[in-house]
Amino acid sequence: MHSPAANADTAPRSLDGIGDWVFRNIVAIAGWFVLITLFLAAFSMYWGGREAFGEFGWGFLTSTDWDPVQENTAPPSRSTAPSSPP
C-alpha cells in the first residue's frame, strides 16, 4: 500500500490534489522568502556597522564604557516647534 505522504513531494496526478500541491509550494516559497529577507536584513545591519565593529570590536554591544549623557557627547536636540508655521 502507498501512503499519501509517499507522494507528497511529487506533482499531483489528479485534479483533487492540485490545490494542496499549489498551496504547499506557495507556502514553501513564502517561507524561503521570509528567511532570505531576514538574512539580508541581518547582513545589511552588519555591513552598516562594520566600521564600529572594526574600531571597537564586538564588545561595544555589551559594554557600558560609553555614556553619552555623562560625557555630554550627544548633539543638542532641537525642536521643530519654533520653525513650524502657526
N, C-alpha and C positions, 0 to 999 in steps of 0.2 A: 504494500500500500504506500502511496505517496502522500506525504503530509503537505498542507498548504504552505508551510514555511519553507519547504524544499524548493519551491518555485518562486519565492519572494524576490529574488534578485534578477529574475528574467523578465522580459517584456510580457505583457498579458497575452494570452492566447484566445481570449474570448472578450466580448464586449462587456461582460459582467465585471471583470476585474480591471478594466481600463481606468475607471475613476480612482480606484485605490492606487494604481500604479502612478497615475499623474499626481495625485496628492502626495504620495511618498517622495516622489522626485522633486516636487516643488518645495516641500519641507526640507529635504536634504540640501537643495540649492540655497534656500534661505539660511539654514544653519551654517553652511560654509561661508556665506556672505557675511554673517554676523561675526564669525571667528576671524575672517580675514580683515574685516573692518576694525575689530578690537586690536589685532596685531599691528595694523598700520597706525592706529591712534597711539599705541604704546611706543612704537618706533618713532613717530613724529615728536612725541614728548621727549624721548631720549635724544633725538637729533637736535632739538631746540635747546636742550640743556647740556650739550656736550662740552661747552666752554666752562660751565660751572663744575661739571664732573671733572674736567681736566685740571682746573685750578684748585678746587677744594676737595676733590675726591668724593667718594660715596658717603663719607661721614657727615657732610653738610646737611643731609636729610634728617639726621637724628641729633645732631649737635645743638647745644644751647649756647655756644660761644657768641654768636651774633645776636645782638639785641638792639634793633633799630630804635626802640623807644628810649632806652637809657643812653645810647650813643648819639641820638638825635641825627641819624643819618637819613631818615626818610624825608622826602621833599615836603614842603608845607602843602597842605591840601587847600584847594581853592574852591569856593562855592560858585555855582553858575547863577545864583540868585541875583547878585548885583548887576550882572550883564544881561539878564533876561528882560524882555520888554514887559511893561506893566500890564 
